[in-house]
Amino acid sequence: MEESKALNNTNPLKIRLCITYVVLTVIFFGVLRPSFLEGTIGICFRVLCLIVGMFFFVFRLGFKKMVNMSLIYVIPVVISCIYNYLYKGLFFANLINGLQYALCIYEIYTMFQYCDQKKNSRRLTEVLCKICGFYCFLSAVTVFIFGKSYLFSNSYFIGSKYMVSYIMMLYIGLKYNLNEGLYKSNKKEYYKFIAVFLMFEVVVWYANCMTGFSALFLIFILLHATEKVKRFLSNPAVVIGFLILSMMMIFIIPSLLKLKLVQFIVQDVMGKDLTLTDRLRYYARAVDVYKQGGIWLGYGYESNVMRDNIALGTNIQNGLAHVMLSYGLVGGSALIFMLFRSVRISNQNNEIECLKKARASNWSLYAVIYGFIFAAVAEVSLSFIFFFTIFIIRWSENYLGFETKLKKRKIRIVA
């Protein structure tokens, strides 16, 4: 009788564990839906995945606990989209996509929060790493199948060549985060990690994404930074400072391109023209486009009006500047505050004596953030994968410090 009761008590735990990470996988696939799910099918697939996530949160968390920090950014995005739809000619399809965008960010954060409350952050990171690895594999396969032809440039498994590089950046950060101690003590495992990194660089290079290639290389360099550099760069004010600097580069780059050394790097090393594939014209119009769209609430999600005002393409080719154009000063400031708050809370957790090891372990995620900031100088890199990264930093810190103990005791955490 006692054995049967014990079995009955353990089964619900296993079922809950499966449900939690099945829902996490569903949300992940809904947010980063495969590129072959386009049009109405893609929208329906994402909406269905998001509905599954919302039902899960309602039943597991309740409405009160569903109010969280992500709303600091989500609410301005929603207000911007609705306002521009009602008064500024934003298409209805863009309004729906903007609301989906906001809900995706909210569900990413809420899922990570739920896993943390269940003391399951370590397992969360492991599952995310496996899902990212799956995405990386299929993306690499499609890159070599379709090549770098412009006709198939958005047909890779995860989408564009930039998304391929971003998911590989996140995978590198998560993999190193989980195994840093192992890589330092076991050279064979470390060489395997280097082999994966080099393979990713080959894939991104073959896809002709020099921004992603450079960002991956920067992450690898930062992984091996000194402790002083790590402490400096993990400071919230420094992170925000570099993010703002990445936007200010649109005014600095034209002057830098006049230097012969910079011209050599751009033309001979990177194989680009001195207009950075016409980006200089985008940057020259940035201030005027920003003023025309409304300083406070911007244009809304992927606004047709914004594209007409830019007159050159669909975005301004800069991460933070694109957020400011889309959601105004309110949305841009909300994103900056949310990033600052996430990093600050992470650093506060590191000050706890028993979690000192977690700081070194989580440095790889900070390195990924700097990879995204670097890419944001010339691309719209503050994507869903960027939000995955900052929310992992926010919520994974509390338990990564106990990695060694978990392995020794062979504890299986349940949801």
Backbone hydrogen bonds, N-H to C=O, Kabsch-Sander energy under -0.5 kcal/mol:
donor,donor_aa,acceptor,acceptor_aa,energy
5,K,1,M,-2.1
6,A,2,E,-2.2
7,L,3,E,-2.3
8,N,4,S,-2.3
9,N,5,K,-1.9
10,T,6,A,-1.7
11,N,7,L,-2.2
13,L,9,N,-0.6
14,K,10,T,-1.9
15,I,11,N,-2.5
16,R,12,P,-2.7
17,L,13,L,-2.3
18,C,14,K,-2.2
19,I,15,I,-2.5
20,T,16,R,-2.6
21,Y,17,L,-1.7
22,V,18,C,-2.2
23,V,19,I,-2.6
24,L,20,T,-1.9
25,T,21,Y,-2.0
26,V,22,V,-2.5
27,I,23,V,-2.8
28,F,24,L,-2.5
29,F,25,T,-2.6
30,G,26,V,-2.1
31,V,27,I,-2.8
32,L,28,F,-3.0
33,R,30,G,-0.6
33,R,31,V,-0.7
35,S,157,F,-2.4
37,L,34,P,-1.8
38,E,36,F,-1.2
41,I,38,E,-0.8
42,G,38,E,-1.2
43,I,39,G,-2.1
44,C,40,T,-2.7
45,F,41,I,-2.4
46,R,42,G,-2.3
47,V,43,I,-2.7
48,L,44,C,-2.5
49,C,45,F,-2.1
50,L,46,R,-2.5
51,I,47,V,-2.3
52,V,48,L,-2.1
53,G,49,C,-2.0
54,M,50,L,-2.4
55,F,51,I,-2.5
56,F,52,V,-2.0
57,F,53,G,-2.3
58,V,54,M,-2.5
59,F,55,F,-2.1
60,R,56,F,-2.1
61,L,57,F,-2.9
62,G,57,F,-1.4
66,M,62,G,-0.6
66,M,63,F,-0.8
67,V,64,K,-1.1
68,N,66,M,-0.7
71,L,68,N,-1.4
72,I,69,M,-1.9
73,Y,70,S,-1.3
74,V,70,S,-2.5
75,I,71,L,-2.0
77,V,73,Y,-1.6
78,V,74,V,-2.4
79,I,75,I,-2.8
80,S,76,P,-2.5
81,C,77,V,-2.3
82,I,78,V,-2.5
83,Y,79,I,-2.7
84,N,80,S,-2.4
85,Y,81,C,-1.9
86,L,82,I,-2.3
87,Y,83,Y,-2.5
88,K,84,N,-1.4
90,L,84,N,-2.3
95,L,91,F,-1.9
96,I,92,F,-2.4
97,N,93,A,-2.3
98,G,94,N,-2.4
99,L,95,L,-2.3
100,Q,96,I,-2.2
101,Y,97,N,-2.4
102,A,98,G,-2.2
103,L,99,L,-2.4
104,C,100,Q,-2.6
105,I,101,Y,-1.8
106,Y,102,A,-2.1
107,E,103,L,-2.5
108,I,104,C,-2.2
109,Y,105,I,-2.0
110,T,106,Y,-2.5
111,M,107,E,-2.3
112,F,108,I,-1.9
113,Q,109,Y,-2.5
114,Y,110,T,-2.4
115,C,111,M,-2.3
116,D,112,F,-2.0
117,Q,113,Q,-2.3
118,K,114,Y,-1.5
119,K,116,D,-2.0
120,N,115,C,-2.7
124,L,120,N,-2.1
125,T,121,S,-2.2
126,E,122,R,-1.9
127,V,123,R,-2.6
128,L,124,L,-2.5
129,C,125,T,-2.1
130,K,126,E,-1.9
131,I,127,V,-2.4
132,C,128,L,-2.8
133,G,129,C,-2.3
134,F,130,K,-2.0
135,Y,131,I,-2.2
136,C,132,C,-2.9
137,F,133,G,-2.4
138,L,134,F,-2.2
139,S,135,Y,-2.5
140,A,136,C,-2.6
141,V,137,F,-2.3
142,T,138,L,-2.2
143,V,139,S,-2.0
144,F,140,A,-2.0
145,I,141,V,-1.6
146,F,142,T,-2.9
147,G,143,V,-2.3
149,S,146,F,-0.8
152,F,149,S,-1.1
153,S,150,Y,-1.3
155,S,152,F,-1.9
156,Y,159,G,-1.4
159,G,156,Y,-1.2
161,K,153,S,-0.6
164,V,160,S,-1.8
165,S,161,K,-1.9
166,Y,162,Y,-2.3
167,I,163,M,-2.4
168,M,164,V,-1.6
169,M,165,S,-2.0
170,L,166,Y,-2.2
171,Y,167,I,-2.1
172,I,168,M,-2.3
173,G,169,M,-2.0
174,L,170,L,-2.6
175,K,171,Y,-3.0
176,Y,172,I,-2.2
177,N,173,G,-2.1
178,L,174,L,-2.1
179,N,175,K,-1.3
180,E,176,Y,-0.9
183,Y,179,N,-2.7
184,K,180,E,-1.8
185,S,181,G,-1.3
186,N,182,L,-2.3
187,K,185,S,-0.5
190,Y,186,N,-1.8
191,Y,187,K,-2.6
192,K,188,K,-1.4
193,F,189,E,-1.9
194,I,190,Y,-2.3
195,A,191,Y,-2.1
196,V,192,K,-2.1
197,F,193,F,-2.4
198,L,194,I,-2.8
199,M,195,A,-2.2
200,F,196,V,-2.3
201,E,197,F,-2.2
202,V,198,L,-2.1
203,V,199,M,-2.2
204,V,200,F,-2.7
205,W,201,E,-2.5
206,Y,202,V,-2.7
207,A,203,V,-1.8
208,N,205,W,-1.6
209,C,204,V,-2.1
210,M,208,N,-0.7
213,F,209,C,-2.2
214,S,210,M,-2.5
215,A,211,T,-2.4
216,L,212,G,-2.5
217,F,213,F,-1.9
218,L,214,S,-2.4
219,I,215,A,-2.2
220,F,216,L,-2.2
221,I,217,F,-2.1
222,L,218,L,-2.6
223,L,219,I,-1.9
224,H,220,F,-0.6
224,H,221,I,-1.2
225,A,222,L,-1.8
230,K,226,T,-2.3
231,R,227,E,-2.6
232,F,228,K,-2.2
233,L,229,V,-2.8
234,S,230,K,-1.8
235,N,232,F,-1.2
239,V,235,N,-2.2
240,I,236,P,-2.4
241,G,237,A,-2.2
242,F,238,V,-2.4
243,L,239,V,-1.9
244,I,240,I,-2.6
245,L,241,G,-2.3
246,S,242,F,-2.0
247,M,243,L,-1.0
247,M,244,I,-0.5
248,M,244,I,-2.1
249,M,245,L,-1.3
250,I,247,M,-1.5
251,F,248,M,-1.8
252,I,248,M,-0.9
253,I,249,M,-3.2
255,S,252,I,-0.8
256,L,252,I,-1.9
257,L,253,I,-2.3
258,K,255,S,-1.3
259,L,256,L,-1.8
263,Q,259,L,-2.2
264,F,260,K,-2.4
265,I,261,L,-2.2
266,V,262,V,-2.7
267,Q,263,Q,-2.7
268,D,264,F,-1.9
269,V,264,F,-1.4
270,M,265,I,-2.6
272,K,266,V,-3.0
276,L,273,D,-2.0
279,R,275,T,-1.1
279,R,276,L,-0.9
280,L,275,T,-1.7
281,R,278,D,-0.6
282,Y,278,D,-1.0
283,Y,279,R,-2.8
284,A,280,L,-2.0
285,R,281,R,-1.0
285,R,282,Y,-0.8
286,A,283,Y,-1.0
289,V,285,R,-2.7
290,Y,286,A,-2.3
291,K,287,V,-2.2
292,Q,288,D,-2.2
293,G,289,V,-1.4
294,G,290,Y,-0.6
294,G,291,K,-0.8
298,G,294,G,-1.3
299,Y,325,L,-2.2
300,G,326,S,-3.5
303,S,300,G,-1.0
307,R,303,S,-1.7
308,D,304,N,-2.0
309,N,305,V,-2.2
310,I,306,M,-2.5
311,A,307,R,-2.3
319,G,376,A,-2.3
319,G,379,E,-0.9
322,H,318,N,-2.2
323,V,319,G,-1.5
324,M,320,L,-2.4
325,L,321,A,-2.3
326,S,322,H,-2.4
327,Y,323,V,-2.9
328,G,324,M,-1.5
329,L,295,I,-3.0
330,V,296,W,-1.9
331,G,296,W,-0.5
331,G,327,Y,-1.8
332,G,328,G,-2.6
333,S,329,L,-2.4
334,A,330,V,-2.0
335,L,331,G,-2.1
336,I,332,G,-2.1
337,F,333,S,-2.6
338,M,334,A,-2.4
339,L,335,L,-2.3
340,F,336,I,-2.6
341,R,337,F,-3.1
342,S,338,M,-2.2
343,V,339,L,-2.3
344,R,340,F,-2.5
345,I,341,R,-2.5
346,S,342,S,-1.9
347,N,343,V,-2.4
348,Q,344,R,-2.4
349,N,345,I,-2.1
350,N,346,S,-1.3
351,E,347,N,-0.7
351,E,348,Q,-0.8
352,I,349,N,-1.2
355,L,352,I,-1.9
356,K,353,E,-1.2
358,A,355,L,-1.0
359,R,355,L,-0.6
359,R,356,K,-0.9
360,A,356,K,-0.7
361,S,357,K,-1.7
362,N,358,A,-2.5
363,W,359,R,-0.6
363,W,360,A,-0.8
364,S,361,S,-0.7
365,L,362,N,-1.1
366,Y,362,N,-1.2
367,A,363,W,-2.3
368,V,364,S,-1.5
369,I,365,L,-1.9
370,Y,366,Y,-2.2
371,G,367,A,-1.7
372,F,368,V,-2.2
373,I,369,I,-2.3
374,F,370,Y,-2.5
375,A,371,G,-2.2
376,A,372,F,-1.9
377,V,373,I,-0.5
377,V,374,F,-1.2
378,A,375,A,-1.3
379,E,375,A,-1.6
381,S,379,E,-1.6
383,S,381,S,-2.6
387,F,383,S,-1.6
388,F,384,F,-2.4
389,T,385,I,-1.9
390,I,386,F,-2.2
391,F,387,F,-2.2
392,I,388,F,-1.9
393,I,389,T,-2.2
394,R,390,I,-1.8
395,W,391,F,-2.1
396,S,392,I,-3.0
397,E,393,I,-0.5
399,Y,396,S,-0.9
400,L,396,S,-1.0
401,G,397,E,-0.6
402,F,399,Y,-1.6
403,E,400,L,-1.5
406,L,402,F,-2.3
407,K,403,E,-1.8
408,K,404,T,-2.2
409,R,405,K,-2.5
410,K,406,L,-1.1
411,I,406,L,-1.3
413,I,411,I,-0.7
